[in-house]
Each structure stands twice: as C-alpha cells, then as structure tokens.
Amino acid sequence: MNVCGHSCTDCDHHGNECRGCRPTAGKPFWTTLMGADACPIYACCAVDRNLPHCGKCPELMCERFHRFRDPSMTDEQVAESLAGVGRTLRAMR
C-alpha cells in the first residue's frame, strides 16, 4: 500500500515500466508524463511530513488527491474512488 492508499499491484504498469512509489521515492512512471518531478502526495506525506501514509495526516483528503485524475472517469466515479481511498487510509490510522 502506498502513502496515498492506492495499491501498486492493482496497476497494469506495476512490474513493467513502474516499480511503485516507495521503491522510486515518489517518482513512478507517470510523473514524467504529467510533467511533475515527483508525486505531490508522496512528496508531502513521506518527505515533507515524514508520515508512513496519509491516514496519519490531519488534512486527509487534501487538494493533492484531486490534482491528477483519470480523464475517462466521471465526476461521480472520481468522488466514489476518492471516498474509498479516504476510508482505507482512515482505517490505517
């Protein structure tokens, strides 16, 4: 489980062109595609705040979770997905 609550093993890219956030220090394959130096969620949580995951953060479900979204998903699907991630992270507290 990543700091953001997503599981790398559920991703089609894991093991192929991506090893995941923790092994790449927050620089998975998609950061270069998005023009980012690192995942902003990972950078905030693991680097800036030194937390094991976002479930320990008092600002959980901050704007960083809304920054990158799958364009094929509707607003309702995004909201449902983020709500599930939030529940997972809160349960990890």
Sequence and secondary structure as in RCSB ss.txt:
>XXXX:A:sequence
MNVCGHSCTDCDHHGNECRGCRPTAGKPFWTTLMGADACPIYACCAVDRNLPHCGKCPELMCERFHRFRDPSMTD
EQVAESLAGVGRTLRAMR
>XXXX:A:secstr
  TTS  GGGSTTBTTTB  TTTTTS  THHHHHT SS HHHIIIIIIS  SSGGG TT S THHHHS  TTS H
HHHHHHHHHHHHHHHHT 
